[in-house]
Amino acid sequence: MNSIHHLQELQSIDSSLSEIRSYLGDLPVKVDELKSKETQIINELEDGKERLKHIEVEMNKIELEINSSKEKIDSLKDQLFKVNNNRQYDALMVEIDHLKESIDKMETNELELLEEKSQLTEKVKSQEENLETLTTDLSERRSKLESTMAKSGDQKEKLEEERTNQRDEIPQSLLSRYDRIAQARKGLAVVSVNGSACDGCGASIPPQIVAYVRTKSGLHNCDVCGRFLFWKDKNLN
């Protein structure tokens, strides 16, 4: 196997490793997003249930206060028939009116709480119905992603071993050129000749160089981007 074949193999391995590193870099983020989503929904459900308890307590408290105020009004009305002067009568009426206003406010508050309770109950019911399915779905997706991460990790380890072996087959001086070009060209140091153009930068390749590349006569680089050139046999997959 000549040098360009070794370089092609090394480029293929490096490109695969780059894809895996990029993929593995995204997967933990996706797993964390799923976990965060699940936690958020569970917390929202717990908050909803806690709010429903608070609403129930508030409504019971308001109902007791309304009943107490009504009893006071009834008691004050009874006292109206026992007063001896207008001043006492007016004082009782002021207190009765004040209690009635207080009852109106409490009843309005109670209606608002009742509406909130109705909407929240419906929301909590819907969340409870969907939570089990959602949690199962998220769990399955997490497991799948984590499994993929493990498999990709195994593949990465295998490719890194192949990379080491492949680099051992290439002279150090040639490796240094490959590494410099790869670093300067975003990891792509070896490209095919596409017709009569460099497949890396699109620059035109002189016919004589194309002929040399096609017959694998030595190593040739693109005059523009510096990448190593090889001829891709269209009959091969």
N, C-alpha and C positions, 0 to 999 in steps of 0.2 A: 504494500500500500504506500503510495507516494505522499509527499508532504501536504498537498492540497486536500487529499482525502482525510488525512489526520486532522487538518484544520477544520474541514467541514464537519467532521464528527464532533470535534470539540465545540464548535459554534452551536451545533444542534443541542448538545448537552447543556451548554451555558444558557441558551434561549429557553430550554425547558425548565431549568432551575430558576430563571428569572420569572417565568410565569407562575411557578409554584410559590415563590417567595411573595409575589404580588397577591396571589390568591389567599395564601395563609395569612397575609397581613390584613385582609378584609374580613376573614371568617370570625376571628374573635370579636370584632366590632359587631357583626351581625348577631352572634350569640348573645352578647351583652344587651343589644337592642331588644331581642326577644325576651330576655329575662326582665329587663326594665319594664317592658310593656305588660308582662304578666303581673309583676309586682304592683304596677300602677293601677291595674284593674282591680286587683284584690284589695288594695288600700282604699280605692274609691267605694267598693262594695262595703267594706268595714265602716268607712266614714258615713255612708248612707244609712246603714243600720243603726249606728250610734246616734245620728241625727234624728232618726225616727223615734228612738227611745226618748231623746230630749224633748221632741215635739209632744209626745204623749204625756210626759211629766208636766210640760208647760200648759197643755190643754186641761189637764186635770186640776192644776193649780188655778187657772183662770175660771174654770167652772165652779170651783169652791168659792172663789172670791165673788163671782156673780151671784151665787146663791146667798152668800153672806150679805151682800149689798141689798139684795131684794128683801131679805128678812129685816134688815135695818129700815128699809123704806116702809115696809108694812108696819113696823113698830112706831116709826115716826108719824105715819098717817093716823095710827090709833091715838097718838098724843095730841094730834090737832084738835080732837074733840074735847080735850081736857084743858086747853090753854085758857087763860083769863084775859089776855089782851092781844092786840094786833102785833105788838113787838115780838112776843113769843111765837105767834103764828108765823110771822114773816121769817123768823130765824129758822124755824122748822122747815119751811118751804125752801129756803136757800140750801139747807143741808140735803133735803130730798132731791132738789134739782142737781146738786153737785154729785150725788150718788147715781142719779140717772145718766148724767154725762159720763161718769166713770164706767158704768155698765155698757154704754154705747161703745166706748173705746175698747173695752175688754172683749165685747162681742165681735167688733171689727177685727181685732187681733186674733181672736179665735177662728174666725172665718179664713183669715190669711194663713194661719197655721194648718187649718183643715185642707186648704187648697194645696199647700206645700206637701202635706202628708200624702195626699192623694197622688200627686205627681211623683213624689219620691218613692212611694210604695210600688208604683208601676215600674219605675226605673230599677229598683232593687230586685223586683220579681224577674224582670227581663235579664238582669245581670246574673242572678242565681241560676236561671234556666240555661244560660249560655256559658257560665263559668267552667263547668265540668268539661264540656266539649272543647272550650278554648284552651284550658289548661292541658288537656290531653294533646291537642294539636301543637301547642307550643313545646310541650315535652318531646313529642316525636320529631319536631323540626330541630330542636336543640340536639337531640341524639344523633340525627342525621348529619348535622353540621359538624358535630364533634367527631363523629365517625369518619367523615370526609377529611377532617383535619388530621386525624391519626393516619389514614391511608396516604394522604399527601405527604405527611412527614416521613413515612416509610419510603415512598417514592423518591423524596428529596435525598434521603440518606443513600439510597442505591445510586442515584445520579451523581452524587458527590464522590462516591467511590469510583464510578466509571470515569468521572472527570479527572481524578487523580491518575488513574491508569492511562488515560488518553494523553494527558500532559507529559507523562513519562516517555511517551513514544515520540515526542517532538523535541528537536534540539532547542537548547535554552535561548540561543540568539533569536530563533524564529518565534519562540514563545513570548519573548520580550516585545517583539514587534506586534504580535497578535494582541497582547495585553494593552499596549499603548493605543492601538487603533480602537480596540473595544472600549477603552475608557473614554476616548475622544468622540466615539460614535454611538453613544448610548447602548453599549453592549453588543453592537452588531459589527463584527470585523470581517466577516466572510459572506459574500453575496454572489449570486449568479449573474451571468450575462444574459440580459433579456433582449434577444434580437441582436442589436449592436449597441446596446446601452447598459450602463451599470444599474443593477437592480436596487442599489443602495441610494444613489443620489440622482440617477437619471442621466448622467453625463454620457456623451457619445464615446464609444470605444473604437479606436482605429481598427480597420479590417484585419491588419496583420496580427494585432494583439488578440482579436477575436479568434483568429485561426489558431494561434498558439494556445489560447485557453481551451479551445474546443478539442485540440489534440493532446491536451495535458502536457504541453512542452514547457516545463518549469513553472515557477510561481510568477504571477503578474498581479499588479495592483492598479486600481483606478487612479488615473492621474489627478483627478479632482478631489475625491474623498479619501483616497489612500487605502480603501478596503481591498482585501484579497478577492480575486475573481475566480470563479469556477464555471464550467459549462454544465448546465442541467439538462440531462437527457430527457426529452419530452416523452419518450416511450416508457420511462420508468415512473411508477407511482410515488 
